Amino acid sequence: MKITIKEIAEDAGVSVSTVSRVISNNPKISEATKLRVREVIERLNYKPNIMARGLVKRKTGILGVIMPKETTTLFTSPFFIEVMQGISLKGKERDYYIMYDFCKNEKEEYEGTKNWRKVD
């Protein structure tokens, strides 16, 4: 069963909002409280829900990359592999997840781009 933020709060003797602030490293929380909450987080092996964090922060941490139809030659062209590698490495450095969308034709590229909206 997955551990919830509520369970962390109960175990640490703090509110759910305090746990959230500790996870966000809010400077208004004392170091003693941060330490106590982080110990519970580690002991229970709590992993924050990425999607829930995105909803709260109104920031997903996801970069969307729409690859053109020419990527049908992806595995024979070192160019696309290097581009994808570079995007992925730089994204990880900045704590972003990368989502790739491969399009079959120009219409699909256009529709995919048109329907994406900036979230971050």
N, C-alpha and C positions, 0 to 999 in steps of 0.2 A: 504494500500500500504506500502511496506517495505521501510524503510529509507535507503538511500545509503550513503556511505562515502563521495561522492561528495556533497550531500546535507548538510552534517555536515560541510564540508569545507567551502561551500558558506555561511552558517549561521554564522560560527565562524570567517569568513573573513581571512581564511588561505588556503594554498594549500592542495590538497588531500594527498600529501606525508607528510605534517606536521601532519595531522590527524592520518595517519598511524604510524608515529613516536610517537605520544602521546599515542596511543593504545599500542604500544610496550614499552612504558616508556623509550624512548631514552633520555639519559642524555644531549644531545645537544640542546634539546628544553627547553626554559625558563619555569620557574614555572608559570609565569603569563599566558603564552600561553597554557600550559597544563591545567591550571584551567579553562580558557575560553572555550577550546575545550571540556573538560570533562563536563562542565555545559551544553553545547549544546547537547552532547551525552546523558546526563541524561534527559534533558528536552524533547528531541525527542524520548527517549526510544530506542536508537540505539543498535542493537546487531550485532557484527561483524559476517560475514559469515565464519563459521569454515572451510569449504572446500576451500574457497578462501585464507584464511590465511595459510592453509596447502600448497597450491600451491606456494605461495610467499616464505614461509619459507623453503620449501622442507622438511617439517616435519609435519606429520599428527596429532600427538597427539593421535593416536589410537593404542591400543595393541590388537593384534589378538591372540586368544586362540583356538587352535584346540583340541576339546575334543575327547577322544578315543571312540571306539564303546561300551566300557563297560558302557558308560553313559546312556545306555538304562535303567539302574536301578537308574538313577539320583534321582528321587523323593522318592525312597525307601532307598537310601544310604546317610546318613548324611555326609559322607566323601566328596562327590562331591559338595554338597551344601556348606559346609564350605570352600572348596577350591575356589569355585566361589565367595563366599562372601569375602574371604580374598583378592583375586585378585582385585575385584571391589573396595573394600575400599582403598587398597593401591594405586590403579590406580587413584582414585578420589583425594587422597591426593597430587598427583603429576600432577593433571590436565590432566589425560588421559581418553579417552573414551575406553571402553572395547567392543570388538566384539568377540562373541563366534561362533564357527563353530562346529556343531555336526556331526560326521561322522558315516556312517552305517557299514563300514567294513574297514579292513586294507588298501585295495587298495585306497579307498577314502581318508583315513588319509594321505597316502603317496602322492597322487596327490595334495591334499590340501596344504600340507607342501612344496612340490616341487615348486608349483606355486606361493607361497607367496614370496615376496622379502622384504628385510629390507629397510624401508623408512627412519626411524629416525636415 
